[in-house]
């Protein structure tokens, strides 16, 4: 084969399907791992074809080159003072990113390997095994890079620690990624992980964050994210041919339902992690787009084009819930995360200095009337030395689906909602609370999948957290006093444009 041209052997090597004779299809492809969803015989799946074609030899060569480049950058940065000189808000963004994403990259390898074994076509299994190698690399590189910064920021160890704790954000991440990666059959994984999450969200998140990293001077993180994105753009292509097979065989309804389910779940985690980073943690002078502009330009347009191309429809909640949330949801989350800052492993940056508020009002007309009034009160308490009034005394209601605290838009935006919050459901004698109609809908589609899980508040009320106090809960979450989040700039934003404390006396 080395003497043959690539075109003479590649298709045969990557697409070697055959009819089974020594075992049944059901034995080789059990329903739990490889549900065919009524598309039989198996030959109907053999037309599966992805646009990226790569051999193992080419793959290893390319990956070696990418690793050599990105680890070289890391080696140089580790010996410099680049990290110490970064904006404190940006440091918080990358500390939050590593904790939420590093280990889930390893977990994504489970989903890829499941498709690599139980995908219904040889070409699909071939591509998924490259995806398994990709996700292993992503987990390794995103735990190694923060490790090299431990002497400069001890909380970088949350890249490895976060998902092993009971911290509420880590629970939310595990709940989503177990749903998407580890508890899914191959077909559902292809559509929910590679089509909805990776093509729709993470690919473009990495592009946006890589650009922001270079703008703020974080060459280390920028090189890392760019290197990962090139892998994501390849193995994320597994979703489209899977959707095509379903649509061509009369199962567009299934494809639609899987997308509707995971788009909403991905959106809420995306808003929490990326929305805060883009609109509040990134230094003002380096913000190229608002989070809403980013979503409209890169994600909304892309998904609408994909729906049109495949004959699918925008999700039923698109105009009634998703689009309206672009104006307020991540702002409300940011306010909550900052107020409950001791419960996270990074230092939330308020990002509401006078200049930043002007920018927020320009990008989100009505922001000052909706959210600014809360920050006015917080800033006044800070200036009056009443920091204790800006810290929590109890916990908020937590959604039983996304595991994120229930937040409600303030002021006039509340009138745009078509139903009250929170949304309640009684199932088999237990009351469940949801932050939105789509979260409630996802639960109702498959309650057996989600009913057994208890949120942080459920565990608090159930006596699992002892002592039943805020300090007891913080200890249960695995947060030591040194790890609990604080304001990233030591409240400098609250005093900006005003006489500094003690200035008159001097």
LODREN-516533 format. One record per residue (C-alpha): x, y, z. Coordinates in nm, 3 decimals. Example, Ala and Ser with C-alpha at 12.3 -4.5 7.8 and 13.67 -1.06 7.14 Angstrom:
2
       u       v       w
   1.230  -0.450   0.780
   1.367  -0.106   0.714
***
This chain:
506
       u       v       w
   0.000   0.000   0.000
   0.279   0.254   0.057
   0.352   0.228  -0.317
  -0.008   0.305  -0.412
  -0.150   0.650  -0.455
  -0.374   0.751  -0.165
  -0.679   0.768  -0.390
  -0.633   0.402  -0.485
  -0.672   0.261  -0.134
  -0.830   0.519   0.097
  -1.201   0.452   0.033
  -1.153   0.077   0.070
  -0.962   0.116   0.396
  -1.205   0.360   0.563
  -1.537   0.220   0.442
  -1.510  -0.157   0.480
  -1.866  -0.268   0.560
  -1.979  -0.629   0.564
  -2.282  -0.842   0.650
  -2.244  -1.027   0.979
  -2.269  -1.405   0.982
  -2.120  -1.524   1.311
  -2.340  -1.304   1.533
  -2.673  -1.131   1.488
  -2.706  -0.759   1.426
  -2.869  -0.727   1.771
  -2.568  -0.890   1.937
  -2.314  -0.677   1.751
  -2.514  -0.355   1.784
  -2.720  -0.372   2.108
  -2.999  -0.118   2.124
  -2.866   0.055   2.436
  -2.545   0.141   2.254
  -2.649   0.152   1.890
  -3.021   0.215   1.850
  -3.112   0.196   1.479
  -3.442   0.381   1.543
  -3.626   0.164   1.294
  -3.384   0.221   1.006
  -3.324  -0.132   0.878
  -3.163  -0.325   0.725
  -2.823  -0.202   0.840
  -2.713  -0.143   0.479
  -2.919   0.178   0.486
  -2.654   0.325   0.715
  -2.366   0.241   0.481
  -2.412   0.558   0.280
  -2.281   0.755   0.579
  -2.006   0.986   0.452
  -1.821   1.279   0.611
  -1.630   1.554   0.425
  -1.303   1.525   0.621
  -1.088   1.238   0.497
  -0.772   1.150   0.687
  -0.554   0.841   0.720
  -0.392   0.734   1.045
  -0.048   0.825   0.914
  -0.165   1.174   0.818
  -0.346   1.212   1.148
  -0.037   1.132   1.357
   0.181   1.361   1.146
  -0.063   1.652   1.181
  -0.118   1.603   1.553
   0.254   1.581   1.622
   0.306   1.912   1.446
   0.026   2.080   1.642
   0.154   1.947   1.975
   0.510   2.056   1.901
   0.390   2.409   1.825
   0.153   2.458   2.117
   0.374   2.299   2.384
   0.662   2.519   2.266
   0.451   2.827   2.330
   0.357   2.692   2.674
   0.721   2.631   2.760
   0.814   2.989   2.676
   0.516   3.144   2.857
   0.582   2.935   3.171
   0.923   3.102   3.203
   0.786   3.452   3.152
   0.564   3.694   3.347
   0.287   3.695   3.085
   0.033   3.531   3.313
   0.098   3.763   3.606
   0.043   4.064   3.380
  -0.294   3.950   3.245
  -0.612   4.135   3.338
  -0.764   3.979   3.656
  -1.100   3.933   3.484
  -0.941   3.739   3.201
  -0.757   3.519   3.451
  -1.094   3.436   3.602
  -1.230   3.346   3.259
  -0.957   3.089   3.193
  -0.968   2.946   3.547
  -1.342   2.893   3.504
  -1.288   2.745   3.155
  -1.029   2.489   3.268
  -1.243   2.372   3.560
  -1.557   2.333   3.349
  -1.402   2.189   3.032
  -1.076   1.999   3.095
  -1.214   1.673   3.238
  -1.529   1.678   3.022
  -1.292   1.653   2.726
  -1.185   1.314   2.861
  -1.550   1.221   2.914
  -1.626   1.317   2.553
  -1.383   1.041   2.456
  -1.639   0.793   2.592
  -1.899   0.925   2.350
  -1.654   0.918   2.060
  -1.539   0.564   2.138
  -1.901   0.452   2.163
  -1.955   0.576   1.807
  -1.620   0.419   1.715
  -1.751   0.079   1.818
  -2.127   0.103   1.768
  -2.162   0.344   1.477
  -2.366   0.174   1.205
  -2.118   0.235   0.921
  -1.747   0.163   0.889
  -1.666   0.517   0.770
  -1.841   0.653   1.079
  -1.654   0.422   1.313
  -1.327   0.519   1.146
  -1.391   0.891   1.196
  -1.511   0.843   1.555
  -1.192   0.665   1.656
  -0.994   0.967   1.541
  -1.238   1.170   1.750
  -1.156   0.951   2.051
  -0.788   1.031   2.007
  -0.877   1.399   1.971
  -1.070   1.412   2.296
  -0.795   1.228   2.482
  -0.550   1.490   2.356
  -0.784   1.774   2.457
  -0.818   1.639   2.809
  -0.442   1.595   2.843
  -0.348   1.936   2.710
  -0.612   2.122   2.914
  -0.498   1.962   3.237
  -0.128   2.007   3.161
  -0.140   2.377   3.073
  -0.305   2.487   3.400
  -0.067   2.254   3.585
   0.226   2.463   3.458
   0.063   2.771   3.616
   0.007   2.626   3.964
   0.298   2.821   4.113
   0.133   3.142   3.990
  -0.233   3.056   4.056
  -0.305   2.761   4.290
  -0.671   2.747   4.183
  -0.559   2.618   3.845
  -0.576   2.275   4.010
  -0.954   2.298   3.966
  -0.891   2.195   3.605
  -0.853   1.847   3.750
  -1.045   1.892   4.073
  -1.372   2.057   3.971
  -1.564   1.757   3.837
  -1.458   1.550   4.138
  -1.634   1.792   4.376
  -1.992   1.882   4.466
  -1.950   2.246   4.361
  -2.278   2.351   4.197
  -2.124   2.446   3.862
  -1.941   2.114   3.849
  -2.268   1.930   3.919
  -2.436   2.123   3.635
  -2.151   2.033   3.399
  -2.158   1.663   3.496
  -2.536   1.650   3.456
  -2.512   1.788   3.102
  -2.211   1.587   2.988
  -2.336   1.257   3.129
  -2.661   1.318   2.939
  -2.470   1.395   2.620
  -2.163   1.168   2.633
  -2.191   0.869   2.863
  -2.564   0.784   2.871
  -2.634   0.805   2.497
  -2.648   0.559   2.210
  -2.424   0.620   1.908
  -2.689   0.789   1.691
  -2.801   1.028   1.964
  -2.439   1.107   2.050
  -2.358   1.197   1.690
  -2.649   1.441   1.672
  -2.631   1.585   2.023
  -2.253   1.596   2.075
  -2.104   1.649   1.732
  -2.387   1.826   1.546
  -2.552   2.033   1.819
  -2.282   2.094   2.080
  -1.955   2.087   1.886
  -2.060   2.224   1.548
  -2.308   2.467   1.699
  -2.134   2.585   2.014
  -1.781   2.472   2.103
  -1.626   2.522   1.760
  -1.734   2.882   1.757
  -1.664   2.932   2.127
  -1.305   2.829   2.066
  -1.277   3.065   1.772
  -1.412   3.355   1.975
  -1.206   3.281   2.285
  -0.889   3.229   2.082
  -0.934   3.570   1.924
  -1.003   3.732   2.263
  -0.699   3.558   2.416
  -0.469   3.699   2.151
  -0.623   4.044   2.200
  -0.554   4.046   2.575
  -0.202   3.904   2.529
  -0.266   3.551   2.656
  -0.057   3.370   2.395
  -0.063   3.047   2.597
  -0.441   3.009   2.610
  -0.484   3.142   2.255
  -0.246   2.882   2.113
  -0.412   2.607   2.317
  -0.767   2.688   2.210
  -0.671   2.733   1.844
  -0.500   2.394   1.844
  -0.807   2.225   1.993
  -1.045   2.397   1.752
  -0.876   2.244   1.447
  -0.953   1.899   1.590
  -1.311   1.992   1.680
  -1.388   2.118   1.329
  -1.297   1.775   1.190
  -1.465   1.523   1.421
  -1.767   1.753   1.465
  -1.861   1.656   1.108
  -2.004   1.323   1.225
  -2.338   1.482   1.303
  -2.441   1.602   0.958
  -2.426   1.266   0.777
  -2.611   1.105   1.069
  -2.889   1.362   1.043
  -2.905   1.302   0.666
  -2.949   0.927   0.714
  -3.234   0.987   0.961
  -3.408   1.240   0.737
  -3.372   1.027   0.423
  -3.528   0.732   0.605
  -3.828   0.914   0.744
  -3.694   0.990   1.092
  -3.668   1.369   1.071
  -3.888   1.376   1.382
  -3.620   1.199   1.582
  -3.344   1.427   1.456
  -3.558   1.730   1.542
  -3.629   1.608   1.895
  -3.263   1.527   1.967
  -3.152   1.869   1.845
  -3.426   2.049   2.038
  -3.327   1.865   2.355
  -2.954   1.933   2.342
  -2.955   2.280   2.188
  -3.139   2.418   2.491
  -2.919   2.235   2.739
  -2.604   2.351   2.559
  -2.732   2.708   2.542
  -2.772   2.735   2.919
  -2.423   2.606   2.998
  -2.281   2.817   2.714
  -2.448   3.131   2.852
  -2.307   3.060   3.198
  -1.950   2.995   3.089
  -1.900   3.202   2.774
  -2.157   3.478   2.823
  -1.992   3.592   3.145
  -1.644   3.570   2.995
  -1.727   3.775   2.685
  -1.940   4.052   2.833
  -1.789   4.092   3.180
  -1.451   3.920   3.223
  -1.282   4.026   2.897
  -1.121   4.373   2.930
  -1.340   4.637   2.770
  -1.080   4.753   2.521
  -1.042   4.400   2.386
  -1.408   4.309   2.333
  -1.467   4.265   1.961
  -1.832   4.153   1.993
  -2.092   4.138   2.262
  -2.206   3.789   2.355
  -2.542   3.854   2.188
  -2.373   3.972   1.866
  -2.151   3.666   1.874
  -2.453   3.438   1.912
  -2.647   3.611   1.634
  -2.360   3.612   1.386
  -2.202   3.272   1.446
  -2.458   3.041   1.605
  -2.811   3.156   1.524
  -2.739   3.206   1.155
  -2.552   2.876   1.132
  -2.830   2.677   1.295
  -3.102   2.837   1.088
  -2.904   2.750   0.774
  -2.865   2.391   0.894
  -3.233   2.356   0.977
  -3.314   2.478   0.626
  -3.058   2.251   0.458
  -3.183   1.936   0.633
  -3.552   2.013   0.614
  -3.576   2.056   0.990
  -3.751   2.340   1.171
  -3.613   2.588   1.425
  -3.675   2.448   1.773
  -4.027   2.511   1.904
  -3.890   2.743   2.172
  -3.669   2.942   1.931
  -3.866   3.266   1.909
  -4.060   3.240   2.234
  -3.777   3.151   2.474
  -3.431   3.128   2.321
  -3.414   3.458   2.129
  -3.559   3.663   2.420
  -3.306   3.509   2.659
  -3.021   3.652   2.453
  -3.109   3.993   2.601
  -3.111   3.901   2.970
  -3.024   3.544   3.067
  -2.644   3.566   3.096
  -2.670   3.909   3.263
  -2.892   3.759   3.532
  -2.655   3.463   3.571
  -2.361   3.701   3.605
  -2.535   3.897   3.879
  -2.610   3.573   4.062
  -2.260   3.427   4.022
  -2.104   3.749   4.152
  -2.339   3.763   4.452
  -2.280   3.394   4.532
  -1.909   3.431   4.451
  -1.790   3.220   4.749
  -1.953   2.918   4.578
  -1.729   2.925   4.266
  -1.361   2.850   4.221
  -1.273   3.167   4.029
  -1.289   3.538   4.113
  -1.592   3.684   3.933
  -1.521   4.020   3.771
  -1.818   4.252   3.825
  -1.735   4.430   3.497
  -1.963   4.725   3.576
  -1.732   5.025   3.590
  -1.884   5.342   3.441
  -1.725   5.277   3.100
  -1.832   4.912   3.105
  -2.188   5.007   3.197
  -2.197   5.247   2.906
  -2.085   4.965   2.675
  -2.346   4.726   2.821
  -2.621   4.983   2.774
  -2.514   5.035   2.412
  -2.510   4.661   2.336
  -2.820   4.578   2.543
  -3.052   4.881   2.548
  -3.234   4.891   2.881
  -2.951   4.719   3.072
  -2.918   5.005   3.321
  -3.288   5.002   3.406
  -3.296   4.623   3.419
  -2.970   4.524   3.589
  -2.788   4.848   3.662
  -3.021   4.932   3.950
  -2.903   4.620   4.134
  -2.540   4.710   4.079
  -2.611   5.062   4.205
  -2.722   4.920   4.540
  -2.429   4.677   4.553
  -2.179   4.954   4.478
  -2.330   5.177   4.747
  -2.297   4.898   5.003
  -1.934   4.844   4.905
  -1.854   5.215   4.936
  -2.026   5.225   5.276
  -1.810   4.937   5.400
  -2.107   4.699   5.417
  -1.954   4.412   5.220
  -2.160   4.163   5.420
  -2.472   4.291   5.245
  -2.325   4.173   4.913
  -2.278   3.813   5.029
  -2.538   3.532   5.043
  -2.712   3.407   5.355
  -2.897   3.121   5.184
  -2.917   2.944   4.848
  -3.129   3.020   4.542
  -3.377   2.781   4.378
  -3.196   2.547   4.139
  -3.344   2.402   3.820
  -3.393   2.025   3.830
  -3.289   1.997   3.465
  -2.996   2.229   3.386
  -2.890   2.237   3.756
  -2.832   2.612   3.721
  -2.996   2.857   3.967
  -3.332   2.989   3.854
  -3.291   3.351   3.746
  -3.570   3.585   3.642
  -3.532   3.892   3.421
  -3.575   4.210   3.617
  -3.787   4.513   3.544
  -3.977   4.545   3.220
  -3.826   4.230   3.070
  -4.023   4.016   3.314
  -4.341   4.117   3.134
  -4.218   3.947   2.817
  -4.240   3.601   2.970
  -4.550   3.401   2.885
  -4.563   3.211   3.214
  -4.446   3.257   3.573
  -4.115   3.139   3.710
  -4.024   2.892   3.836
  -4.205   2.614   3.648
  -4.335   2.332   3.868
  -4.409   1.967   3.794
  -4.518   1.685   4.023
  -4.390   1.347   3.903
  -4.452   1.028   4.104
  -4.516   1.226   4.419
  -4.208   1.447   4.397
  -4.220   1.814   4.303
  -3.963   1.931   4.047
  -3.866   2.291   3.981
  -3.750   2.421   3.642
  -3.607   2.751   3.529
  -3.792   2.752   3.196
  -4.056   2.581   2.986
  -3.793   2.410   2.764
  -3.614   2.261   3.068
  -3.949   2.127   3.192
  -4.026   1.992   2.842
  -3.694   1.804   2.824
  -3.769   1.637   3.157
  -4.121   1.541   3.048
  -3.993   1.375   2.730
  -3.802   1.115   2.931
  -3.860   1.147   3.308
  -3.703   0.809   3.381
  -3.373   0.950   3.252
  -3.366   1.247   3.491
  -3.605   1.183   3.782
  -3.354   1.029   4.021
  -3.116   1.324   4.028
  -3.119   1.569   4.320
  -2.999   1.929   4.290
  -2.775   2.105   4.541
  -3.082   2.258   4.706
  -3.257   1.918   4.718
  -2.954   1.777   4.900
  -2.941   2.079   5.130
  -3.307   2.042   5.227
  -3.275   1.665   5.250
  -3.011   1.685   5.522
  -2.724   1.557   5.309
  -2.525   1.877   5.371
  -2.413   1.914   5.731
  -2.414   2.148   5.903
  -2.707   2.297   5.706
  -2.544   2.638   5.675
  -2.364   2.834   5.405
  -2.020   2.744   5.556
  -2.128   2.379   5.576
  -2.240   2.383   5.213
  -1.916   2.547   5.097
  -1.715   2.276   5.273
  -1.940   2.010   5.114
  -1.868   2.168   4.775
  -1.494   2.124   4.833
  -1.416   2.495   4.853
  -1.157   2.597   5.110
  -1.150   2.963   5.226
  -0.851   3.022   4.997
  -1.040   2.885   4.695
  -1.371   3.067   4.739
  -1.432   3.334   4.478
  -1.381   3.701   4.558
  -1.434   4.013   4.351
  -1.163   4.001   4.083
  -1.058   4.366   4.121
  -1.116   4.409   4.495
  -1.417   4.634   4.420
  -1.218   4.890   4.222
  -1.518   4.929   3.990
  -1.737   5.051   4.278
  -1.502   5.341   4.350
  -1.412   5.433   3.993
  -1.500   5.793   3.915
  -1.550   5.869   4.284
  -1.322   5.986   4.558
  -1.120   5.689   4.680
  -1.176   5.583   5.041
  -0.950   5.783   5.277
  -0.852   6.035   5.009
  -1.012   6.328   5.193
  -0.828   6.250   5.514
  -0.494   6.249   5.338
***
